[in-house]
């Protein structure tokens, strides 16, 4: 993502409460409905005010900062587990 926002042309349809398209049934409109439904489902439990105040961007920023740290921690844990297993195996061979 470059930070640039794509301009979306106004759709010529309405989405029913069941997620059905009422109006022009085009592949583009179907994809837009799919995206809207995915967004609504992903935002379940987040208030409209939180959305308007940028909570999604805040969460993305926090994830971008913490994901590398968690990945590094996971790699270190894997390395430690391999070293422990190797040490246990070496000690068992000595017995």
RAPE-V236577 format. One record per backbone hydrogen bond with DSSP energy under -0.5 kcal/mol. NH is the residue of the N-H (numbers start at 1). CO is the residue of the C=O. If there is no record, write none. Layout:
nh & co
NH & CO
NH & CO
//
This chain:
nh & co
8 & 6
9 & 7
14 & 22
16 & 14
16 & 20
19 & 16
22 & 14
23 & 21
24 & 12
26 & 24
30 & 26
31 & 27
32 & 28
33 & 29
34 & 30
35 & 31
36 & 32
37 & 33
38 & 34
39 & 35
40 & 36
41 & 37
42 & 38
43 & 39
44 & 41
46 & 43
47 & 45
51 & 47
52 & 48
53 & 49
54 & 51
55 & 50
58 & 54
59 & 55
60 & 56
61 & 57
62 & 58
63 & 59
64 & 60
65 & 61
66 & 62
67 & 63
68 & 64
69 & 65
70 & 66
71 & 67
72 & 68
73 & 69
74 & 70
75 & 71
76 & 72
77 & 73
78 & 74
79 & 75
80 & 76
81 & 77
82 & 78
83 & 79
84 & 80
85 & 81
86 & 82
87 & 83
88 & 84
89 & 85
90 & 86
91 & 87
92 & 88
93 & 89
94 & 90
95 & 91
//
